Amino acid sequence: MSTVRVRPYTLADFNGLLDIQKEAFPPPFPEDLWWSRDQIEAHVMTFPEGALLAEENDVAVGSATSLLVTYDGKPHTWEEVADDGFIKRSHDPNGDSLYGIDLCVRPSYRGKGIAGALYEARKETVRKLGLKRFIAGCRIPNYHEYADKLTADQYVEAVQKGEIKDLVLTFMLKQGLRPLQVMPNYLEDEESLDYAILVEWRNDQL
């Protein structure tokens, strides 16, 4: 019987983390956009509580990376909040919010609740640290199919109503997250037309 276990990752897990990225983002995806050893080391050294690895039968099948920020509602890009993937300069030890900059699951293991388990672990981190919320910039990869008819705000509203199913945002809504704001030019992303939706899960123990 398979079981999914979520634990903090360390630098010793680098090869397993890289295997996840290679399967999720195969060529022609640029290899230099996979997590590097220096970035993984920075995550572990800067905020180990935000570095999560999901394993099934001791195989690395998914990962998630987060940092702490103080949410102020200002527009931002992924590069800014993630410190280009290193989190050293953007992590605020006194922040009130857990910010997810990455979640990745091996395609061959999708549909097994691995992403959900990682989100539950993130919620538990929010509770354990007494934070106000979990937030993340959510891709809207189906938006390019509707952009000629709907603004990004209208698209989000339609997804919330269940009129449109978005591969990522619909999943986020099922995890109990809700949209906070539309952010243009968040990340270079053809499918989302460079948009992201900042989504929030409020600490249910506050």
N, C-alpha and C positions, 0 to 999 in steps of 0.2 A: 504493500500500500504506500503510495507516494505521499509525502508530507512536505509542505513549504515552510521553511524556517527563515526568519529575517533576523539578521545580526549586524553589528557594525562591521564595516570592512576595514582592512589594514593594508599597508603597502605590500604585504605578503600575498594579498589577493589580486595583485595587478594583472597577472596573466588571465585569471578567470574573468575579471572585469573587461579586459581587452577582447576576450572571446565573445562576450555578450555584444560588445560594440561591433565587432567584425560581422557577426551574424545579422544584427539588426540593420547595419549600414554597410552593405558590401560594395565593392567597386561597381560603378565609377565614383562612389562617394569618396571624397578626398581623405586619405589616411591621416593627414595632419589635423583633421577635425575630431578624430577619436581622442578619448582621454589619454594624456601622456603620463608617464611615471611621475614627472614633476608635479603635475596637477593633482594626481591622486595623493601624493605625499602632502601637498598643500592642504587638501581637504582633511586628511587625517590629523595633521598637526594643528590646523586652525580651528576646526569644529568637528571632532570625532563623532559627536551625537548625531550629526547630520549626514554621515556617510553610512549608507545602508546597503546590505547585500542580501538578496533572496536566493536561497538554495533549495533544490529539490533532490532528495537522495544524494546529498553532498556535491551536487553539480551546481555551479554558479549560473543562475537562470535570469536574474534581474537585478538592477541596482537603482538607487536613488540618491541624489546629493542635494543638500540644503544648507542654508546659512541663516544667521540671525540678522534682521534689519529692524529699523523703526519705521513703521508704515506712516507715510505722510501724504499719500495720494498724488504725488508728483509723477508725471510721465517719465518713463525711463526705457532704456534698451536692455536686452539680455546681457550685452557686453558690459554695460555699466554695473548692473546688479551682481553679475557673476565675476567681475574683475577678470574678464576674458577667460573664465574657467578656473581661476586660481583661488578666488574668494578671500584672499588675504586682506586686501585693502577695503573690500566692501562689507566684510563681516563685522557686525556691531555686537560685542559681547553683552551689552546692556539693552539690546533690541527687544521689542515687544512682539515680534512676529517671526515665525519660521517661514523662510522663502525657499521654495523648491526650484532649483535651476535645471534639474535633469531627472528623468525617469526612463529607464530602458529595460525592455524584456525581450529575451530571445524569441524570434518569430515562431520557432518550433515548439515553444512552450506557452504561447498565448492562448487565452481562453481557459486557463487553469486557475484563475484567481490570484495570479502573482502580483499584478499591478495593484489590485485591491488590497493585498496583504501589505505591500509597501506603503500604501496610503494610510492604512490602519496604524502602521508603525509610526508614520509621521504624526498622526493625530495623538498617539500616545506620547510622543516626544513633546508636543505642545502642552499636553496635560501635565506631564512630569516636570517640565521647566516653568510651569505657571504662565505661559505666554497667552496673548490675547487671541491669536489666530494662526492659521496656516494660509499662505498665499502662494500663487504661482502664476506665471504668464502662460496661458493656455493657447496652443495653436488652434486654428479653425480651418483644417485642411480641405473641407468641402466648400469653403466660401467662394472659391474661384468659379464654381458652377452657378452661383447665384449673384455674383457681383454686378452683373449688368442690370439686375432688377432691384437689388436690395443694398442699402448701406450696411456697414458692419454692425451698427446698432440694431437695425431692423433684422438682420440675420440672426443675431444673438437672441433677440426676442422670439423669433420664429422657432429657434432651437429649444428655448425654454418652454414654449407652448407645446412642443412635440410635433410641430408641423414639418420640421426638417430634422434629419438625423445627421449629426456631425461626428466624425470618427473619434475626435478627442473631447470636444466640449460636452457631448451627450454623456460620455463616460464620466467626466468630471462632475456633472450634475448628479449622476447616480451615486457618486461618492459623498454627496451632501455638500458640495461646494456651490457657491453662487457667484454670478458675475458682479464685479465691482466697477470696472471701467474698461473701455476699449482703448488699446494703445497702438497707434500706427507706428510703423518703422521700428518695431520691437526686435525683429530678427529677419535676416534675409531668408524668405520662405515663399516660393512661387505659389504653392497651393493656397496659402493663407493671405496672399498678396501683402506680405510683410506685417500683417496685423497679428496681435495677440490680445486675448481677453484676460485681464487680471481677475482671478477667481479667489474666493475666500471660504475657509471653513473656520467658524468661530469656536473657541474653546467652550465645550458644553459643560465645563465644571466651574465656570466663572459666573 
